[in-house]
Amino acid sequence: MKQHSEKRTEVAVKLLMETLTQNLNDTGVVLDEFEATHNDWECDQSKQYAALVAGHFALKEAIDEINNRLNK
C-alpha cells in the first residue's frame, strides 16, 4: 500500500508539472500576442492582461518551487 501511494504521488507530480508547464507556455503565447497588438498604455489599462500576467508568473513560481523541492 505504501509503495502504491508513493507511485501515485510520483505520477501526480509528473502530471502536475506537465500541466503547469503547458499552461505557462500557453499564457506566454497569449501575453506575447497581446503585447504585440497593444501599446503600453493599453496593457496597463487591461485588467484581464494584468490578471494573466499575475497568473503566468504564479505558474512559473510554482514550477520553480516544485523543482526546488524535487532536487533537494
N, CA, C and O atoms as a GROMACS GRO file, in nm:
protein
  288
    1MET      N    1   0.083  -0.120   0.000
    1MET     CA    2   0.000   0.000   0.000
    1MET      C    3   0.087   0.126   0.000
    1MET      O    4   0.056   0.223  -0.069
    2LYS      N    5   0.195   0.124   0.078
    2LYS     CA    6   0.285   0.237   0.085
    2LYS      C    7   0.350   0.266  -0.050
    2LYS      O    8   0.355   0.381  -0.093
    3GLN      N    9   0.398   0.161  -0.117
    3GLN     CA   10   0.459   0.178  -0.249
    3GLN      C   11   0.357   0.229  -0.350
    3GLN      O   12   0.389   0.312  -0.435
    4HIS      N   13   0.234   0.180  -0.339
    4HIS     CA   14   0.129   0.223  -0.430
    4HIS      C   15   0.104   0.374  -0.416
    4HIS      O   16   0.095   0.445  -0.516
    5SER      N   17   0.093   0.422  -0.294
    5SER     CA   18   0.067   0.565  -0.273
    5SER      C   19   0.188   0.649  -0.316
    5SER      O   20   0.170   0.760  -0.366
    6GLU      N   21   0.308   0.598  -0.297
    6GLU     CA   22   0.428   0.669  -0.341
    6GLU      C   23   0.432   0.679  -0.493
    6GLU      O   24   0.468   0.783  -0.548
    7LYS      N   25   0.395   0.571  -0.561
    7LYS     CA   26   0.393   0.572  -0.708
    7LYS      C   27   0.286   0.668  -0.759
    7LYS      O   28   0.309   0.742  -0.854
    8ARG      N   29   0.168   0.666  -0.696
    8ARG     CA   30   0.060   0.757  -0.736
    8ARG      C   31   0.102   0.903  -0.716
    8ARG      O   32   0.068   0.989  -0.797
    9THR      N   33   0.174   0.931  -0.609
    9THR     CA   34   0.224   1.066  -0.584
    9THR      C   35   0.324   1.106  -0.690
    9THR      O   36   0.321   1.219  -0.739
   10GLU      N   37   0.412   1.016  -0.725
   10GLU     CA   38   0.511   1.043  -0.830
   10GLU      C   39   0.443   1.075  -0.962
   10GLU      O   40   0.481   1.170  -1.031
   11VAL      N   41   0.345   0.996  -0.998
   11VAL     CA   42   0.270   1.018  -1.123
   11VAL      C   43   0.196   1.152  -1.117
   11VAL      O   44   0.194   1.226  -1.215
   12ALA      N   45   0.136   1.182  -1.002
   12ALA     CA   46   0.060   1.307  -0.988
   12ALA      C   47   0.152   1.428  -1.003
   12ALA      O   48   0.114   1.527  -1.065
   13VAL      N   49   0.271   1.421  -0.945
   13VAL     CA   50   0.366   1.532  -0.958
   13VAL      C   51   0.407   1.548  -1.104
   13VAL      O   52   0.414   1.661  -1.154
   14LYS      N   53   0.432   1.438  -1.172
   14LYS     CA   54   0.470   1.445  -1.314
   14LYS      C   55   0.358   1.509  -1.396
   14LYS      O   56   0.385   1.596  -1.479
   15LEU      N   57   0.235   1.468  -1.373
   15LEU     CA   58   0.122   1.525  -1.446
   15LEU      C   59   0.102   1.672  -1.412
   15LEU      O   60   0.072   1.753  -1.500
   16LEU      N   61   0.119   1.707  -1.285
   16LEU     CA   62   0.107   1.846  -1.244
   16LEU      C   63   0.211   1.932  -1.314
   16LEU      O   64   0.179   2.041  -1.363
   17MET      N   65   0.334   1.885  -1.318
   17MET     CA   66   0.440   1.961  -1.386
   17MET      C   67   0.411   1.977  -1.534
   17MET      O   68   0.435   2.084  -1.592
   18GLU      N   69   0.361   1.872  -1.597
   18GLU     CA   70   0.326   1.881  -1.739
   18GLU      C   71   0.216   1.985  -1.761
   18GLU      O   72   0.223   2.065  -1.854
   19THR      N   73   0.116   1.982  -1.675
   19THR     CA   74   0.004   2.076  -1.687
   19THR      C   75   0.049   2.219  -1.662
   19THR      O   76   0.015   2.310  -1.738
   20LEU      N   77   0.125   2.239  -1.556
   20LEU     CA   78   0.173   2.374  -1.526
   20LEU      C   79   0.262   2.427  -1.638
   20LEU      O   80   0.250   2.544  -1.676
   21THR      N   81   0.348   2.343  -1.691
   21THR     CA   82   0.437   2.384  -1.799
   21THR      C   83   0.357   2.419  -1.924
   21THR      O   84   0.386   2.520  -1.990
   22GLN      N   85   0.258   2.338  -1.958
   22GLN     CA   86   0.176   2.368  -2.075
   22GLN      C   87   0.099   2.498  -2.056
   22GLN      O   88   0.089   2.579  -2.148
   23ASN      N   89   0.045   2.518  -1.936
   23ASN     CA   90  -0.027   2.643  -1.907
   23ASN      C   91   0.067   2.763  -1.913
   23ASN      O   92   0.028   2.869  -1.962
   24LEU      N   93   0.188   2.748  -1.863
   24LEU     CA   94   0.287   2.855  -1.869
   24LEU      C   95   0.317   2.890  -2.015
   24LEU      O   96   0.321   3.007  -2.052
   25ASN      N   97   0.337   2.788  -2.096
   25ASN     CA   98   0.364   2.812  -2.239
   25ASN      C   99   0.245   2.879  -2.307
   25ASN      O  100   0.263   2.973  -2.385
   26ASP      N  101   0.125   2.831  -2.278
   26ASP     CA  102   0.004   2.887  -2.341
   26ASP      C  103  -0.017   3.032  -2.300
   26ASP      O  104  -0.046   3.117  -2.385
   27THR      N  105  -0.003   3.062  -2.172
   27THR     CA  106  -0.022   3.200  -2.128
   27THR      C  107   0.087   3.290  -2.184
   27THR      O  108   0.062   3.407  -2.214
   28GLY      N  109   0.207   3.238  -2.198
   28GLY     CA  110   0.315   3.316  -2.258
   28GLY      C  111   0.284   3.356  -2.401
   28GLY      O  112   0.312   3.468  -2.442
   29VAL      N  113   0.227   3.264  -2.478
   29VAL     CA  114   0.190   3.294  -2.616
   29VAL      C  115   0.083   3.403  -2.620
   29VAL      O  116   0.092   3.497  -2.698
   30VAL      N  117  -0.018   3.390  -2.534
   30VAL     CA  118  -0.126   3.488  -2.531
   30VAL      C  119  -0.072   3.625  -2.489
   30VAL      O  120  -0.108   3.726  -2.548
   31LEU      N  121   0.013   3.628  -2.389
   31LEU     CA  122   0.072   3.755  -2.346
   31LEU      C  123   0.155   3.818  -2.456
   31LEU      O  124   0.148   3.939  -2.478
   32ASP      N  125   0.234   3.737  -2.525
   32ASP     CA  126   0.314   3.789  -2.636
   32ASP      C  127   0.226   3.848  -2.745
   32ASP      O  128   0.256   3.955  -2.798
   33GLU      N  129   0.116   3.780  -2.777
   33GLU     CA  130   0.023   3.830  -2.879
   33GLU      C  131  -0.041   3.961  -2.834
   33GLU      O  132  -0.052   4.055  -2.913
   34PHE      N  133  -0.082   3.966  -2.708
   34PHE     CA  134  -0.146   4.088  -2.656
   34PHE      C  135  -0.048   4.205  -2.662
   34PHE      O  136  -0.083   4.314  -2.705
   35GLU      N  137   0.075   4.180  -2.618
   35GLU     CA  138   0.176   4.285  -2.617
   35GLU      C  139   0.212   4.331  -2.759
   35GLU      O  140   0.246   4.447  -2.780
   36ALA      N  141   0.204   4.241  -2.855
   36ALA     CA  142   0.234   4.276  -2.994
   36ALA      C  143   0.124   4.360  -3.058
   36ALA      O  144   0.148   4.433  -3.154
   37THR      N  145   0.003   4.349  -3.004
   37THR     CA  146  -0.110   4.419  -3.067
   37THR      C  147  -0.162   4.536  -2.984
   37THR      O  148  -0.256   4.604  -3.026
   38HIS      N  149  -0.103   4.561  -2.868
   38HIS     CA  150  -0.147   4.670  -2.782
   38HIS      C  151  -0.026   4.752  -2.736
   38HIS      O  152   0.083   4.698  -2.717
   39ASN      N  153  -0.048   4.881  -2.720
   39ASN     CA  154   0.062   4.965  -2.670
   39ASN      C  155   0.070   4.953  -2.518
   39ASN      O  156  -0.014   4.890  -2.455
   40ASP      N  157   0.172   5.015  -2.460
   40ASP     CA  158   0.195   5.004  -2.316
   40ASP      C  159   0.076   5.055  -2.235
   40ASP      O  160   0.038   4.995  -2.135
   41TRP      N  161   0.018   5.164  -2.277
   41TRP     CA  162  -0.097   5.220  -2.206
   41TRP      C  163  -0.213   5.122  -2.206
   41TRP      O  164  -0.277   5.101  -2.102
   42GLU      N  165  -0.240   5.060  -2.320
   42GLU     CA  166  -0.349   4.962  -2.328
   42GLU      C  167  -0.320   4.841  -2.239
   42GLU      O  168  -0.411   4.789  -2.174
   43CYS      N  169  -0.197   4.798  -2.236
   43CYS     CA  170  -0.159   4.686  -2.147
   43CYS      C  171  -0.182   4.725  -2.001
   43CYS      O  172  -0.235   4.647  -1.922
   44ASP      N  173  -0.141   4.847  -1.967
   44ASP     CA  174  -0.158   4.894  -1.829
   44ASP      C  175  -0.305   4.905  -1.790
   44ASP      O  176  -0.339   4.888  -1.672
   45GLN      N  177  -0.391   4.934  -1.884
   45GLN     CA  178  -0.533   4.954  -1.855
   45GLN      C  179  -0.614   4.825  -1.852
   45GLN      O  180  -0.726   4.824  -1.801
   46SER      N  181  -0.562   4.718  -1.906
   46SER     CA  182  -0.637   4.593  -1.918
   46SER      C  183  -0.630   4.510  -1.789
   46SER      O  184  -0.522   4.464  -1.749
   47LYS      N  185  -0.743   4.492  -1.727
   47LYS     CA  186  -0.750   4.408  -1.607
   47LYS      C  187  -0.724   4.261  -1.642
   47LYS      O  188  -0.659   4.189  -1.565
   48GLN      N  189  -0.774   4.218  -1.758
   48GLN     CA  190  -0.753   4.079  -1.799
   48GLN      C  191  -0.605   4.052  -1.825
   48GLN      O  192  -0.553   3.947  -1.788
   49TYR      N  193  -0.538   4.147  -1.888
   49TYR     CA  194  -0.395   4.133  -1.914
   49TYR      C  195  -0.319   4.124  -1.782
   49TYR      O  196  -0.233   4.038  -1.765
   50ALA      N  197  -0.350   4.214  -1.689
   50ALA     CA  198  -0.283   4.214  -1.560
   50ALA      C  199  -0.306   4.083  -1.486
   50ALA      O  200  -0.215   4.029  -1.422
   51ALA      N  201  -0.429   4.033  -1.493
   51ALA     CA  202  -0.460   3.906  -1.427
   51ALA      C  203  -0.382   3.791  -1.491
   51ALA      O  204  -0.332   3.704  -1.421
   52LEU      N  205  -0.372   3.792  -1.623
   52LEU     CA  206  -0.298   3.686  -1.692
   52LEU      C  207  -0.149   3.694  -1.660
   52LEU      O  208  -0.083   3.591  -1.644
   53VAL      N  209  -0.095   3.816  -1.652
   53VAL     CA  210   0.046   3.832  -1.614
   53VAL      C  211   0.069   3.773  -1.475
   53VAL      O  212   0.165   3.701  -1.452
   54ALA      N  213  -0.021   3.806  -1.382
   54ALA     CA  214  -0.008   3.753  -1.245
   54ALA      C  215  -0.014   3.601  -1.245
   54ALA      O  216   0.066   3.536  -1.178
   55GLY      N  217  -0.108   3.545  -1.318
   55GLY     CA  218  -0.120   3.400  -1.326
   55GLY      C  219   0.001   3.336  -1.390
   55GLY      O  220   0.048   3.231  -1.345
   56HIS      N  221   0.051   3.399  -1.495
   56HIS     CA  222   0.168   3.347  -1.567
   56HIS      C  223   0.288   3.336  -1.472
   56HIS      O  224   0.356   3.233  -1.468
   57PHE      N  225   0.312   3.442  -1.396
   57PHE     CA  226   0.427   3.439  -1.306
   57PHE      C  227   0.403   3.349  -1.186
   57PHE      O  228   0.498   3.295  -1.130
   58ALA      N  229   0.279   3.333  -1.146
   58ALA     CA  230   0.248   3.237  -1.038
   58ALA      C  231   0.276   3.094  -1.085
   58ALA      O  232   0.325   3.012  -1.008
   59LEU      N  233   0.244   3.065  -1.211
   59LEU     CA  234   0.275   2.934  -1.267
   59LEU      C  235   0.426   2.910  -1.265
   59LEU      O  236   0.472   2.802  -1.227
   60LYS      N  237   0.502   3.011  -1.306
   60LYS     CA  238   0.649   2.999  -1.308
   60LYS      C  239   0.702   2.975  -1.167
   60LYS      O  240   0.790   2.891  -1.148
   61GLU      N  241   0.649   3.048  -1.069
   61GLU     CA  242   0.692   3.030  -0.931
   61GLU      C  243   0.658   2.890  -0.881
   61GLU      O  244   0.738   2.827  -0.810
   62ALA      N  245   0.541   2.840  -0.916
   62ALA     CA  246   0.501   2.705  -0.874
   62ALA      C  247   0.593   2.600  -0.934
   62ALA      O  248   0.636   2.507  -0.865
   63ILE      N  249   0.624   2.614  -1.061
   63ILE     CA  250   0.715   2.520  -1.128
   63ILE      C  251   0.852   2.523  -1.060
   63ILE      O  252   0.910   2.418  -1.032
   64ASP      N  253   0.903   2.643  -1.035
   64ASP     CA  254   1.034   2.656  -0.970
   64ASP      C  255   1.033   2.594  -0.830
   64ASP      O  256   1.128   2.526  -0.792
   65GLU      N  257   0.927   2.617  -0.755
   65GLU     CA  258   0.917   2.563  -0.619
   65GLU      C  259   0.914   2.409  -0.620
   65GLU      O  260   0.980   2.344  -0.540
   66ILE      N  261   0.836   2.353  -0.712
   66ILE     CA  262   0.829   2.207  -0.723
   66ILE      C  263   0.966   2.151  -0.760
   66ILE      O  264   1.011   2.053  -0.700
   67ASN      N  265   1.031   2.213  -0.858
   67ASN     CA  266   1.164   2.167  -0.898
   67ASN      C  267   1.263   2.177  -0.783
   67ASN      O  268   1.345   2.087  -0.763
   68ASN      N  269   1.257   2.286  -0.707
   68ASN     CA  270   1.347   2.301  -0.591
   68ASN      C  271   1.326   2.190  -0.490
   68ASN      O  272   1.422   2.134  -0.438
   69ARG      N  273   1.200   2.158  -0.462
   69ARG     CA  274   1.171   2.053  -0.364
   69ARG      C  275   1.214   1.915  -0.415
   69ARG      O  276   1.260   1.831  -0.338
   70LEU      N  277   1.198   1.892  -0.544
   70LEU     CA  278   1.236   1.763  -0.600
   70LEU      C  279   1.386   1.746  -0.608
   70LEU      O  280   1.437   1.634  -0.603
   71ASN      N  281   1.457   1.856  -0.619
   71ASN     CA  282   1.603   1.850  -0.635
   71ASN      C  283   1.680   1.863  -0.504
   71ASN      O  284   1.803   1.873  -0.505
   72LYS      N  285   1.609   1.864  -0.392
   72LYS     CA  286   1.677   1.872  -0.261
   72LYS      C  287   1.746   1.743  -0.229
   72LYS      O  288   1.808   1.730  -0.124
   0.00000   0.00000   0.00000
